[in-house]
């Protein structure tokens, strides 16, 4: 049988009678109020500024510069400068201000955002065909997998772009760029185990200084060349696109760099709420970005050679070193946000059953969501270092960046459209119009980025394909294993009848048999009875279920059913943003009247040895290729043990092994 009842093992379970329940009060995570005001709104807005907008806030380091790279064949003429600035402005308005701020933030799953939260929202009560359901799940998972590729590229390109400011000071510093970048990245990832609860408090103020600085630099240059403000007219974007043909389309692959990080607006909604995120965008982020981009454009109009690195050339020479230092800190903050996002995404994958158990450490006693996952941290660190060494400059990395971002854009648009049509019952023409407008824009950005496939665009796609394969393999493997166990399971009523009829020895204490199934007799219980010939006076069959909601209300957390003969069925329900706590569940059992004293309670877990075989176990049963079965076996052997994952006392755990062909 499975070695634990981890969230990846457990399907939704039928809930026992409400008559058998009582109130359970574990600590619940803090909810951000829906309509904060006054000082509270200001604090949330400032904090959101540092966490949510770090990535998109560092885009001016490289976005406009990339548009004038030789491969596009676009000279720094006034017509091209006006056209590209207009494109950047209107992509920001359409993608961020309209699509994400106005529409996507509405798709909250009980206050939570992110592509997996959106997927869970869509699947709640889904009655569509199995084929359509599987397609939507696949889209959501691939979007999540793309975000991991984004998480690898963001720290690399942000820090590398900041360090490239040294070459503006002097070309002699070029040899320092790569070593400094690697050193900063290594330090950043090694510091993750300390948590961000304390340093996170300075993210907002530092990011505020960053936006004020880049806005001020841009404004200074605009005042010298105010005619650049005419680029706000969308006619310049349309004229540029129509008159430059292929080059006008290809440059969208660089323009998209201006909206990297837009997905963070939605993913971090649960931490700050919609109002602070929207307020920070319209009051500070969008104005500062546009002042800086237009300032860079004004500088290029005066000096076309400045297109080589217009961001740092905006600053007076005396300010270059402080600006490089501030840009480096801003890049670290942007990177931190993406790394923390990868941790949260992984936790959701584990809870929803798409990833094996990993080490999840909570780094703050007061702040919900402050977690650290070593396996993910070091995997992303290695990926970042390899990317820096392989690409060696931010221009080359920019080619890899766009595909991950725009691929997620298209998937988010698609899932949101389905939600609007099926759950919110929008008129068909409204859903179709939303999809036509934004999917067309997303597809154009994706298509332009895809043309960079051989120049590095394959990297995020390769990462996404590998992770998507692993996630679907794990989910499918658990389903096959569950199907196999159901075939060999003994009905619980027959087992209890046998216990009542036979005079079996009962020993003092409580035995907790952790099982992934809420029906039938756990295989580990049968093995225990077969080998030890005794039963405890109290036996608890404990299952932990993950529902497709961020969290489960207290009153619905734990369900207890008395089965007779000293047996109890206990099902603990958690959301995909929560972590199971077996000790709290047992406290609920004690409140219910079940004898479960810690020193008299033993935990029985199964540790299986999986033996893959070709084809399904039974005719018409679930199956997958032998290669994926072997991959599943490797993932299962390397999953974190249930004892560690559920924080069980090691000296009270008994593991019984078994072999299972599947």
N, C-alpha and C positions, 0 to 999 in steps of 0.2 A: 504493500500500500504506500501512498505518499508519505514522506517522512515528516510532514507537518500539515497544519491546516492553514498555510499561509494564503494570503489573498490570491495568489496565482493558482491555487488549487480548488477554489471554491466557487460554484455557480450560485446564482440567486436561490435562496432557500425558502420553502414555505414557512410561514411564521406560526408558532404555536398559539394557542388560545390566549387572548388578552387576560383571561381570568388567572392565568398562571404567572403574570408579570407583576412587578412592583417598580416603583421609581428608582432609577439608577443615576447617580450624580458624579460622574467622572469630570475632571476638568475639561472645559470646552474652550476652543480657541476664541480669541477676541474677534468680534465682528466690527468692521468699519461701518459707522453710521451712514445711512443713505443720503442724508442731507446735512452735512456738517456746516457750521457757520462760525463766524468770528475767528478767534484765536485757533480753535481746533482746525478750521478749514485752512488757515494759513500754514499751520504746522504740517498738515497732510500734503498740501500743495508743494511746500518746500522739500519734503522728503521724497515725494513722487518725482520731483524735478531731478534729484540725484539718481534714483533707481530706474525710473522708467525711460528717461530721455538721455541717458549717458551715451548710448550707441548712436542715435540719430544726431546728437549734439556734436559728436566728433567727425561727422561726415564732411564738414567744410575743409577738413585737413586735406582731403584728396579728391572729392567729387568733381568740382569744376576743373581742377587740374587735369583729370583723366579725360575730360571731354576734348581737350586739345592735343591729345597724344598723336604722333605721326600716323598711326594705323588708320585713323579716321579721315585723314587728309583735309582737315579743317583748319584753315589759317585763322589767326586771331584778328579777324576783320570786324569792324563794327556790326555788320549784318549778322555774322556768326555769333558774336558775343550777345547781342540782343536776343537772337533766336534761342540760344542755349539757356540763357538766364530765364527766359519766358517758359521754356520747357520745364526747367527745375521747379520754378514757382508753381506752375499748374499741376505738375505731378505731385508735389507736396500737398497742394490744396485738395486735389481729387482723391489721392490715395489715403492721406492721413486725416485731413480735416473732414472730408465728407464720408469716405468709406469707413474708416476706423472710428473716428470720434463721433460721428452722427449715427452710423448704422451698427457696426460690429459690436460696439460697447453695449448695445441693447441685448445681445445674446448672452446674458449671464446665467450661469447654472447656480442658482441660490447664492448669487453674489460673486461666484468664481468665474474667471476667464481662462483663456488658453485653448489651444486647438483640441486637446483631449477633453477638457471640460465641455467644449462645444459639441464634440462627438458624443459624450455621455448624455448631454441634453437632448440631442437628436434621437438617441436610441431609447430614451425613456418612453415606454409605451408604444414603441414602433411596431406597427402591424403590417408593414410592407413585405413584399416577397423576400425570401431568404437571399436570393441573388442580389437584389438591390441593397439589402442590409449589409451583406458582405462587401459589396463595392464601396459603400460609404465608410465602413470600418477600415478598409484598405486605404482609402484616400486619407482618412484622418491619421492613420498610423504612418503613412509615408510623409505626411506633412510634419508630424512629430519627429520623424527620422531626419528630415531636412534641417530642422532646427538644431540638431546636434552638429551638423556640418557648419551651420551658421555660428554656433558656439565655439567651434575650433578656429574659424577664420577671423571673427571679431577681435579677439585679443591680439592675434598676430598682426592684422592690418592696422589696428588702432595704435598700438605701441610702436610699430615700425614706422608709421607715418609721422608720429611725434618725433621719433629719433632722427628722421630724415631732415628735420629742421636744422640739425647740426651742419648739414652740407650747405645751407643757405649762409650760415656764419662763415664757413670756410670749406672749400673742397677738400682740404687736407684732413678734415674730420670724417671723411667718408668711410674710412676703415673702422671707425668706432661704432657705426650704426648697428651692424649685426651683433657684435659682442654685447653692446649695451641692451639691445632688444632682448636677446636671450637671457641675460642676467635679470632684467626686470620681470620677464615672464616666469622664470623659475622661482623668483622670490614671491611673485603673486600667487602662484599655485601652492607653494609650500606654506604660505600664510593662511590658506583656506581652513586648515584644521583648527585654527584659533577662533574661527567664526567671524562674522561681520557685525555682531550686535553693537560693539563699541565704536569701531571705525565707521560703521554705517551712519552714525549720527552726523558725521562731517560731510557725507556725500552731498546732501542738499546744499549747504552753504558753499562748498567748493564748486559745485556745478552752477550755482547761481553766479558766482564770480566769473566762471568760464563764459556763461552766456552774456553777461554784462560786458566782458572784455571783448569777445568776438563781435558783439553788436556795436560796441564803441569803435573798434577798429574799422568796421565796415562803414559806419556812419561818417567817420572822419574822411574817408575816401569819397563817399557819395557827395559830401558837401563840396568837394573839389570838382566833381563831374556829375551834377544833379540830373543831367539829361538821361543818365542810365536808368532812372526810375520809369522811363517809358517802356522798358522791357516787361513791366507788369501787364501790358496789353497782350491778351492771348493771340492776337493777330500775328505777332512776331513768331510765336511757336508754330502756328499753322503755316505761315509763309516759309519758315525754315524747313519744316517737314516736307512740304510739297516741292520746294525748289532744289533740295539737295538729294532727293531720291534715296539711293541705297545708303549713302553716308548719313542722311538724316534719320534713317531707321537704325543704323548700327550704333549711332551715338547714344541711343536710348540705353544701351548696355552700360554706359558710364553715368547717364543721368539717374539711373536706378540707385546708384550709390548714395544719392541724397536722401533716400527713404529707407535705408537699412535701419533696422531697429523698430520699425513701425509696429511689428507684431507684439513688441513688449508692452505697448499701450493696453492691449487686450489681455495679455498673459498676466500682468500685474494688477489687474482690476480688483481682485479680491483683497489685496493688501492695502489699497488706498481709496477705493471707491471711484465712481465715474466722475463726480463733480471736481475733485482735486486734479485728476488727470486732464480733464477738459480745460480747467482754468489755467493750469500750468502751460498747456499748449498755446492757447490763444493769447495769454497775457505776456508770456516770456519767451517760450521756445520758438514759435513761428516768427515773431518779429525779429528776434536776435539772428535766426538763421538767414532770413531774407536780407537783413541789413548786411550781414557778412558776405553772402553770395553776391549781392549787388555791389558791395564795396570791392570785392575781388574783380567783378566785371568792369567797374570803373577804372581800376588800376590797369587792367589789361588794355582798355581803350587808350590810356595814356602811354603805356609801355607794353607793346605786344610780347616782348621777351619775358615779361613777368608771368606769362602763362605757364612757365616751367614749374613754378611753385607759388601761386598767387597768395595763398593763405599767409605764409610766413613773411612774404615781401610786403604785406600790408603794414607790418609793424616797423617803427623806427629801429635802426640798428641797435640802439641802446636798450631796447625792450626785447631783443631776440632771445637772450638767455632766460629771462623770466617767463617769456611766452612759451619757450620750449619746455620749461619745467612745468608750467600750468597745463600745457597740452599733454604732457606725460601723465600727470595726475588725472586729468580728465579721461585719458585713454584707459588708465587702470580702473577707474570707476565704471567706464563703459564695459570693460572686460569683466569686472566683478559682477555686474548685473547679468551678463550672459551666462557666466559660470553658475551663479545662484539659480538662474532659470533652468539650467541643465539638471541641477540637483532636484528641483521641484518637479520637473518633467519626469525624471527617473522614478521619483517616489510615486507619482501617479501611475506610471507604467507598471510598477510592482503591485500597487493596490488593485489595478484593473486586470491584472493577470497577464501582462505582456512582457514581463521580465522576471527572471529568477530573483530570489531574495538577495539583497546586498546590505552592506554595513551602513546604517543610517544613524548618524550622531546628531543630536540636537545641541546646538552650540549656544542657545540662549534659553534661560529659564522663564523669560517673560515674553519674548517675541515669537509668535507663531510663524512657522515657515523658515526659521533660521536653522538649516540643516547642512550637514556635510557628509558626502558619500565618497570615501577614498577611492574606490574603484573608478568612478566617473571622473573624479578630479585628476588622477594620474593619466587616465586615457586621453582626456582633453589636453593635458599638458604635453604629453608626447606628441599628439597631433599638431599642436601649435608650434612646437620647436621644429618638427619636421617640415612644416609649411614654411617657416621663416628660412630654414637652411636650403630648402628646395627652390623657393621663388626669389628670395633675397631682396626684393623691393616691393613696395606697396602697389606699384602699377601692375606687376604680374599677379599679385594676390587679388587685385580688383577684378581680374578676369574670372576668378573662381567664386567671387562673392555673390554676384548678381543672381546666379541660378538658384542658390539655396533660398534667397529672399523671395524672389518672384514665384518660385514653385510653391512656397507656402502661401503667398498671396492668392494664387489661383485656387488652391484647395480650400482656403478659408472662405472665399467668395462662393464656391460651389456648395459647401455645407451650409453656409448661412442662407443661401437661396432655398435649399430644401427645407430648412427649419421654418423660414418665413411662409412657405407654401403649405407645409404639412401640420406644423404645430400652431402657428399664429393665424393660419387661414387667410393670408393676404389674397386679394384678387389675383388671378393668374397673370394679368397684364402687369401688375406691380412687381411681382417676383421676376417675371421675364425681363422687365425693363432694368431692374437692378442688376440682374445677371448679365444682360447684354452690354450694359455700359461698363461695368467694372471688370467683368471677365475679359472683355475686349482689350481694355487698358492693361490688365495683368498679363494677358497673353502676348501683347506687343512687347512689354518689358521683358517677359520671359524669352520670347523669340530672339530679341536682340542680344540677350545674355547667352542664349544657347549657342549662338554663332561663335562664342569664345570657348566652346567645348574643348577643343584640342589644346588650347592655351592655358588650361587650368580649370575650366568649368566642369571637367569630369570629376574633380575631387569631391565636391559636396554630393554629387549624384552617386558616386561610388560609396561614400560613407552612408548615404541614405539607403541605398540598395542593401548593403551589408546589414545595417541595423534593422531595416524592415524585414529582411529574411530571418534574422534572429528573433525578433519580436513575434512574428507569425508562427515560426517554428515552435517557440515556447508555448504559445497559446494553443496551437493545434496539438502539440504533444501532451499537454495537460488534459485536453478533451479526450484524446485517445486513451490515456491512462485511466481517466475517470470512467470511460465507457467499459474498459477492461475490468475495472474493479466492481462495477455494477453487475457485471456478468457473474462474478464469483461471490458476490455478497450474500450473506445469510440473512433472511428476513428477521427483523428485530422481534416480532411477536413470537416466532417459533423459538428464538433463542431464550427469551424471557420465560416462556412456557417450560422449556427444558431446565432452566435454572430453578424454577419453582418445584419441579418434580424430582430433581435429583438433590440429594443431601450434599451439596458442595461445601467445602470448608470456606468460612468467611473470616477474614483477619481484620483486626481493628485498623482504622484509618480511612483515608479517601484516595481513590485512584482516579486521575484525570486522563482519559484517553482522547488525545487530540486527533480529530478526524476531519477530512475534507468533505465528507458526505453527511447530510442531515437525515438520512434514512439508511436502514440496514445496520449491520453490526460491523464495527471497524475490524479490519483484518488483524491489526495489532492486538486487539482484545482477544481474538480467537487464538493467536499465537501465545499470548500470555497464559490463557487458560489451559492450552494444550501442554505447555512446558512446565508451568508452575503449579497447576492443579488447584489453585485457590483464587478466591475473589475477595476484594476489600468489602467492608461493610457498606461503604458508600462508593458508588461508581458514577462518574460524570462523563458523559460523551459530549465533548466540547467542539463546536464548529465556529469558525470565524468567517463571516461573509462580508464581502465588499459590495455595496450598493452603488448604482450609477448616479450618485449625488455627492457633493463635496463633503458633507458630514451628515450624520444621522442624529436626530433629536434625542435628548436624554431618555425620554419616556419610551422610545422605541429601540433603545440600544441593545438591551439584553432580554431574551425570552427564555423562560425556563418551563420545562414540562416534566412532571413526575411520571415515571414509567412503571413504577412498582418494583418490588424486589430490591429496593435500595438503589435503583438506577434513575438517573436524571438526564434529560436531553437539554443541553444549553447551547443556544445560538446567539452569538454576539455580532451585531451588525455595525459596520463602520463605513464611512464615506471614503472616497478615493483621495481626499486630502488629509485623512487621519491615520494615526498609527495605532494598531491594536495593543492593548495592555491587558495581559492575562491576569495579572495581580488584581486589577480593578474588577475584572469579571468575576473572579473568585470571591471578592468582597461582596459583590452583589449576591452571589450564591449563599454566603453566610447570612446576609440580611434576610434572605428568603427562608432561612432555617436549615440549610444544608450544612452538615459538619464538614468543614474544609479548613481546619487549622493548618497554617503554613508548615509546621514541623511534623504534621501527620499526613501530609499530602504528597503523593508521588505522581509524577507525570510520565506517561507512557507514549513514546513516539515510535513510528515505524521508519526504518531506513531501508529503502529498497535498492536492489541492484537490477537495473533495467537491461533487458536483453532484447535488442531490436530484431525484428524478423520482417521479411518481405510480405507486403499485402496486409489486409485487415485481419484482426483476430478472429472475427466471425463474418459470415456472409452478410454483406450489406453494411458492415460496420465501418467506422472511421478509419482512415489510413493516410499515410503520406510516404514519400520516397524513403528508401532505406538510408540514403545519405542524410536526410533531414532528421531521421530517427536517431542516427548516431550523433549528430550535432546536439539534439535534444538531450541525449544521454550525457554528453560532456557538460552541457550547461547545468543539468541536474546535479551532477557530482560536484560541481564547483559553486553551487548556490550556498549562501550562508546557512549554517545549521539553524534549525528551528529553535534550539535552546538559546542561541545568541540573539536571534531575531526577535523572539518574544520575551527575552530577558528572564528566562526561567532559571531558578537556582540549580546550577549544574549537579550538585550533590543530591538533588531530588528527582533527577531525570533518568529514566530507563529506556534504552533504545533496543528495539528488536528488529533484526534484519530479515529480509525476505527477497526472493528473486521473482521478477515479473517479466514475462514475455509480452511484448506489445508490438 
